[in-house]
Amino acid sequence: METRKTLSYSSVVFAGGGSRCLWQVGFWEEVSKALELTPRRIAAVSAGAAMACLLFSGKTSAALERFKDATARNRRNVYLSNLFSDTPVFPHYAMYRKAILDALDSEGMNALYRGPDIRVLISRPPRALGPRSATIIGILAYLAEKSLRGSVRPSFGRCLGFVPEVVCVRQCVDAPEVAGLVLASSCTPPFTPILSWNGRPALDGGLVDNVPVCALGDVEGDALVLLTRRYGEDKIPRTERLTYVQPSAPIPVSKWDYTNPEGLQAAYDLGRLDGAVFVNERRT
Protein backbone atom coordinates (compact mmCIF):
# COMPACT_ATOMS: atom_id res chain seq x y z
CA MET A 1 0.00 0.00 0.00
CA GLU A 2 0.98 3.60 -0.55
CA THR A 3 2.29 5.19 2.64
CA ARG A 4 1.76 8.96 2.47
CA LYS A 5 0.58 10.34 5.81
CA THR A 6 -2.35 12.42 4.57
CA LEU A 7 -5.27 12.06 6.99
CA SER A 8 -7.86 14.01 5.04
CA TYR A 9 -9.25 13.42 1.56
CA SER A 10 -11.64 15.77 -0.16
CA SER A 11 -12.42 13.22 -2.88
CA VAL A 12 -12.62 9.47 -3.34
CA VAL A 13 -12.43 7.41 -6.55
CA PHE A 14 -14.24 4.06 -6.74
CA ALA A 15 -12.83 1.85 -9.51
CA GLY A 16 -14.95 -0.74 -11.29
CA GLY A 17 -14.64 -4.45 -10.67
CA GLY A 18 -18.06 -6.08 -10.32
CA SER A 19 -18.50 -8.20 -7.22
CA ARG A 20 -14.91 -7.43 -6.21
CA CYS A 21 -16.06 -3.87 -5.40
CA LEU A 22 -17.34 -5.09 -2.04
CA TRP A 23 -13.70 -4.78 -0.97
CA GLN A 24 -14.19 -1.01 -1.35
CA VAL A 25 -17.18 -1.09 0.99
CA GLY A 26 -15.27 -2.84 3.77
CA PHE A 27 -12.23 -0.61 3.28
CA TRP A 28 -14.23 2.63 3.26
CA GLU A 29 -16.33 1.73 6.29
CA GLU A 30 -13.17 1.03 8.29
CA VAL A 31 -11.18 4.05 7.09
CA SER A 32 -13.86 6.72 6.94
CA LYS A 33 -14.98 6.12 10.51
CA ALA A 34 -11.48 5.94 11.99
CA LEU A 35 -10.17 8.99 10.12
CA GLU A 36 -13.48 10.90 10.19
CA LEU A 37 -13.45 11.43 6.42
CA THR A 38 -16.16 13.60 4.85
CA PRO A 39 -15.34 13.87 1.14
CA ARG A 40 -17.01 16.50 -1.01
CA ARG A 41 -16.82 14.63 -4.30
CA ILE A 42 -16.90 10.99 -5.38
CA ALA A 43 -15.89 9.69 -8.82
CA ALA A 44 -17.14 6.20 -9.59
CA VAL A 45 -17.67 3.75 -12.41
CA SER A 46 -19.57 0.52 -12.99
CA ALA A 47 -20.06 -1.51 -9.78
CA GLY A 48 -17.89 1.05 -7.99
CA ALA A 49 -20.73 3.50 -8.62
CA ALA A 50 -23.18 1.07 -7.03
CA MET A 51 -20.95 0.76 -3.96
CA ALA A 52 -20.60 4.54 -3.66
CA CYS A 53 -24.37 5.01 -3.81
CA LEU A 54 -24.97 2.28 -1.24
CA LEU A 55 -22.32 3.66 1.11
CA PHE A 56 -23.58 7.22 1.08
CA SER A 57 -27.20 6.12 1.33
CA GLY A 58 -26.27 4.41 4.59
CA LYS A 59 -27.70 1.10 3.41
CA THR A 60 -24.69 -1.13 2.85
CA SER A 61 -25.20 -3.62 5.68
CA ALA A 62 -28.76 -4.48 4.71
CA ALA A 63 -27.89 -4.45 1.00
CA LEU A 64 -24.98 -6.86 1.49
CA GLU A 65 -27.12 -9.30 3.47
CA ARG A 66 -29.93 -9.20 0.90
CA PHE A 67 -27.53 -9.67 -2.00
CA LYS A 68 -25.78 -12.55 -0.28
CA ASP A 69 -29.17 -14.17 0.20
CA ALA A 70 -30.04 -13.59 -3.47
CA THR A 71 -26.76 -15.11 -4.67
CA ALA A 72 -27.18 -18.08 -2.34
CA ARG A 73 -30.52 -18.79 -4.02
CA ASN A 74 -29.16 -18.25 -7.55
CA ARG A 75 -27.79 -21.59 -8.76
CA ARG A 76 -25.99 -20.50 -11.94
CA ASN A 77 -24.48 -17.49 -13.67
CA VAL A 78 -25.67 -18.77 -17.06
CA TYR A 79 -29.02 -20.49 -17.73
CA LEU A 80 -28.59 -22.04 -21.18
CA SER A 81 -32.03 -23.64 -20.86
CA ASN A 82 -33.48 -20.13 -21.30
CA LEU A 83 -31.98 -19.64 -24.76
CA PHE A 84 -35.29 -20.23 -26.48
CA SER A 85 -37.57 -18.59 -23.90
CA ASP A 86 -38.40 -15.08 -22.75
CA THR A 87 -36.44 -15.60 -19.53
CA PRO A 88 -32.94 -14.09 -19.61
CA VAL A 89 -29.97 -16.44 -19.98
CA PHE A 90 -27.98 -14.25 -17.59
CA PRO A 91 -29.61 -13.37 -14.23
CA HIS A 92 -27.26 -10.48 -13.46
CA TYR A 93 -29.23 -7.48 -14.68
CA ALA A 94 -32.39 -8.26 -12.72
CA MET A 95 -30.45 -9.12 -9.55
CA TYR A 96 -28.24 -6.04 -9.83
CA ARG A 97 -31.16 -3.66 -10.39
CA LYS A 98 -33.18 -5.17 -7.54
CA ALA A 99 -30.24 -4.85 -5.14
CA ILE A 100 -29.95 -1.12 -5.89
CA LEU A 101 -33.67 -0.42 -5.69
CA ASP A 102 -34.09 -2.39 -2.47
CA ALA A 103 -31.43 -0.22 -0.83
CA LEU A 104 -32.53 3.17 -2.14
CA ASP A 105 -35.77 3.65 -0.24
CA SER A 106 -36.88 7.19 0.64
CA GLU A 107 -34.51 7.33 3.62
CA GLY A 108 -31.61 6.12 1.51
CA MET A 109 -32.36 8.60 -1.27
CA ASN A 110 -32.53 11.51 1.16
CA ALA A 111 -29.14 10.52 2.57
CA LEU A 112 -27.75 10.22 -0.95
CA TYR A 113 -28.88 13.73 -1.87
CA ARG A 114 -27.41 15.15 1.36
CA GLY A 115 -24.09 13.43 0.83
CA PRO A 116 -21.12 14.20 -1.42
CA ASP A 117 -21.40 14.93 -5.12
CA ILE A 118 -21.24 11.45 -6.69
CA ARG A 119 -20.11 11.63 -10.33
CA VAL A 120 -20.65 8.48 -12.39
CA LEU A 121 -18.71 7.69 -15.55
CA ILE A 122 -20.39 6.11 -18.57
CA SER A 123 -18.91 5.53 -22.01
CA ARG A 124 -20.49 6.35 -25.32
CA PRO A 125 -19.60 3.86 -28.07
CA PRO A 126 -18.00 5.01 -31.33
CA ARG A 127 -20.69 6.20 -33.74
CA ALA A 128 -19.48 3.78 -36.40
CA LEU A 129 -20.20 0.77 -34.18
CA GLY A 130 -23.38 -0.66 -32.72
CA PRO A 131 -23.49 -1.17 -28.94
CA ARG A 132 -22.96 -4.94 -29.11
CA SER A 133 -19.96 -4.85 -31.45
CA ALA A 134 -18.60 -1.83 -29.54
CA THR A 135 -18.78 -3.84 -26.31
CA ILE A 136 -16.87 -6.75 -27.82
CA ILE A 137 -14.18 -4.50 -29.28
CA GLY A 138 -13.95 -2.43 -26.11
CA ILE A 139 -13.60 -5.44 -23.82
CA LEU A 140 -10.99 -7.05 -26.07
CA ALA A 141 -9.02 -3.78 -26.11
CA TYR A 142 -9.27 -3.53 -22.31
CA LEU A 143 -8.09 -7.12 -21.81
CA ALA A 144 -5.27 -6.71 -24.32
CA GLU A 145 -4.02 -3.56 -22.65
CA LYS A 146 -4.25 -5.13 -19.20
CA SER A 147 -2.25 -8.13 -20.43
CA LEU A 148 0.34 -6.17 -22.40
CA ARG A 149 0.82 -3.15 -20.18
CA GLY A 150 -0.84 -3.91 -16.85
CA SER A 151 -2.01 -0.31 -16.71
CA VAL A 152 -4.02 0.95 -13.78
CA ARG A 153 -5.76 3.41 -16.09
CA PRO A 154 -6.09 2.01 -19.62
CA SER A 155 -6.13 4.25 -22.70
CA PHE A 156 -6.93 1.92 -25.62
CA GLY A 157 -10.68 2.56 -25.35
CA ARG A 158 -10.38 6.27 -25.99
CA CYS A 159 -8.00 5.60 -28.86
CA LEU A 160 -10.72 3.44 -30.44
CA GLY A 161 -13.28 6.23 -30.20
CA PHE A 162 -15.11 5.51 -26.94
CA VAL A 163 -16.14 8.82 -25.37
CA PRO A 164 -16.41 9.40 -21.59
CA GLU A 165 -19.43 11.15 -20.11
CA VAL A 166 -19.86 12.10 -16.46
CA VAL A 167 -23.31 12.26 -14.84
CA CYS A 168 -24.00 13.50 -11.30
CA VAL A 169 -26.26 11.34 -9.15
CA ARG A 170 -27.93 14.52 -7.88
CA GLN A 171 -29.37 14.98 -11.39
CA CYS A 172 -31.45 11.81 -10.91
CA VAL A 173 -34.98 12.44 -9.70
CA ASP A 174 -35.65 9.11 -8.00
CA ALA A 175 -34.27 5.68 -7.15
CA PRO A 176 -35.16 4.06 -10.51
CA GLU A 177 -33.21 6.80 -12.27
CA VAL A 178 -30.20 6.30 -9.98
CA ALA A 179 -30.40 2.57 -10.70
CA GLY A 180 -30.62 3.32 -14.42
CA LEU A 181 -27.49 5.47 -14.24
CA VAL A 182 -25.50 2.86 -12.31
CA LEU A 183 -26.60 0.13 -14.69
CA ALA A 184 -25.69 2.27 -17.71
CA SER A 185 -22.23 2.73 -16.18
CA SER A 186 -22.08 -1.08 -15.75
CA CYS A 187 -23.57 -2.03 -19.13
CA THR A 188 -21.67 -5.09 -20.37
CA PRO A 189 -23.68 -7.29 -22.74
CA PRO A 190 -24.44 -10.18 -22.54
CA PHE A 191 -24.49 -9.93 -18.72
CA THR A 192 -26.78 -6.92 -19.10
CA PRO A 193 -29.06 -5.89 -21.94
CA ILE A 194 -27.96 -3.10 -24.24
CA LEU A 195 -28.85 0.03 -22.26
CA SER A 196 -29.18 3.73 -22.94
CA TRP A 197 -28.86 6.96 -21.02
CA ASN A 198 -30.75 10.06 -22.16
CA GLY A 199 -31.85 8.24 -25.28
CA ARG A 200 -28.39 7.22 -26.48
CA PRO A 201 -26.51 3.93 -26.11
CA ALA A 202 -24.34 3.77 -23.00
CA LEU A 203 -21.74 1.18 -22.10
CA ASP A 204 -19.61 0.35 -19.08
CA GLY A 205 -17.59 3.43 -18.19
CA GLY A 206 -14.63 1.16 -17.50
CA LEU A 207 -14.12 0.90 -21.25
CA VAL A 208 -12.73 4.45 -21.15
CA ASP A 209 -11.39 4.59 -17.59
CA ASN A 210 -11.84 1.79 -15.06
CA VAL A 211 -10.25 4.02 -12.40
CA PRO A 212 -12.24 7.20 -13.13
CA VAL A 213 -9.95 9.91 -11.82
CA CYS A 214 -11.07 11.87 -14.89
CA ALA A 215 -14.56 12.21 -13.36
CA LEU A 216 -13.28 14.20 -10.38
CA GLY A 217 -13.06 17.39 -12.41
CA ASP A 218 -11.40 20.39 -10.83
CA VAL A 219 -12.08 19.65 -7.15
CA GLU A 220 -9.27 20.78 -4.85
CA GLY A 221 -7.48 18.71 -2.24
CA ASP A 222 -6.21 15.14 -2.03
CA ALA A 223 -8.08 12.12 -3.40
CA LEU A 224 -8.15 8.51 -2.22
CA VAL A 225 -8.32 6.02 -5.11
CA LEU A 226 -9.80 2.60 -4.30
CA LEU A 227 -8.72 -0.13 -6.72
CA THR A 228 -10.27 -3.62 -6.84
CA ARG A 229 -7.43 -5.76 -8.12
CA ARG A 230 -3.72 -6.02 -7.46
CA TYR A 231 -1.14 -4.31 -9.64
CA GLY A 232 2.62 -4.37 -9.59
CA GLU A 233 4.01 -1.57 -7.46
CA ASP A 234 5.74 -0.15 -10.54
CA LYS A 235 2.33 0.25 -12.20
CA ILE A 236 0.77 2.34 -9.41
CA PRO A 237 0.88 6.05 -10.36
CA ARG A 238 2.82 8.26 -7.95
CA THR A 239 1.31 11.71 -7.79
CA GLU A 240 1.15 14.43 -5.18
CA ARG A 241 -2.64 14.55 -4.86
CA LEU A 242 -3.69 10.94 -5.43
CA THR A 243 -3.28 8.10 -2.93
CA TYR A 244 -3.88 4.72 -4.60
CA VAL A 245 -4.77 1.73 -2.43
CA GLN A 246 -5.24 -1.83 -3.57
CA PRO A 247 -6.25 -5.13 -1.96
CA SER A 248 -3.49 -6.87 -0.04
CA ALA A 249 -4.39 -10.17 -1.74
CA PRO A 250 -6.46 -11.24 -4.76
CA ILE A 251 -10.16 -10.79 -3.96
CA PRO A 252 -11.75 -14.29 -3.87
CA VAL A 253 -14.75 -13.60 -6.11
CA SER A 254 -14.94 -12.81 -9.81
CA LYS A 255 -16.64 -9.78 -11.36
CA TRP A 256 -19.82 -11.41 -12.55
CA ASP A 257 -20.11 -14.27 -10.08
CA TYR A 258 -23.62 -13.98 -8.66
CA THR A 259 -23.61 -17.44 -7.05
CA ASN A 260 -21.01 -16.95 -4.34
CA PRO A 261 -22.20 -15.31 -1.10
CA GLU A 262 -19.09 -16.53 0.71
CA GLY A 263 -16.90 -14.75 -1.85
CA LEU A 264 -18.87 -11.52 -1.41
CA GLN A 265 -18.41 -11.66 2.35
CA ALA A 266 -14.70 -12.48 1.94
CA ALA A 267 -14.25 -9.45 -0.34
CA TYR A 268 -15.89 -7.21 2.26
CA ASP A 269 -13.88 -8.74 5.12
CA LEU A 270 -10.60 -8.26 3.25
CA GLY A 271 -11.53 -4.62 2.77
CA ARG A 272 -12.05 -4.19 6.50
CA LEU A 273 -8.68 -5.78 7.25
CA ASP A 274 -6.86 -3.66 4.67
CA GLY A 275 -8.65 -0.57 5.93
CA ALA A 276 -7.41 -1.21 9.46
CA VAL A 277 -3.84 -1.53 8.17
CA PHE A 278 -4.23 1.72 6.22
CA VAL A 279 -5.44 3.56 9.32
CA ASN A 280 -2.57 2.26 11.42
CA GLU A 281 -0.06 3.38 8.78
CA ARG A 282 -1.53 6.86 8.79
CA ARG A 283 -1.40 7.13 12.57
CA THR A 284 2.22 6.00 13.03
Secondary structure, DSSP 8 states (H G I E B T S, - for coil): ---------SEEEE---GGGGHHHHHHHHHHHHHHT---SEEEEETHHHHHHHHHHHT-HHHHHHHHHHHHHH---S--GGGTTSSS-S--HHHHHHHHHHHH--HHHHHHHHHS-EEEEEEEE--TTS-HHHHHHHHHHHHHHHHHHH--SS--HHHHTT-EEEEEEGGG--SHHHHHHHHHHHT--TTTS--EEETTEEEEETHHHHSS-GGGGTT--S-EEEE-SS---GGGS---SSEEEE--SS--SS-TT--S-HHHHHHHHHHHHHHHHHHHHHHH-
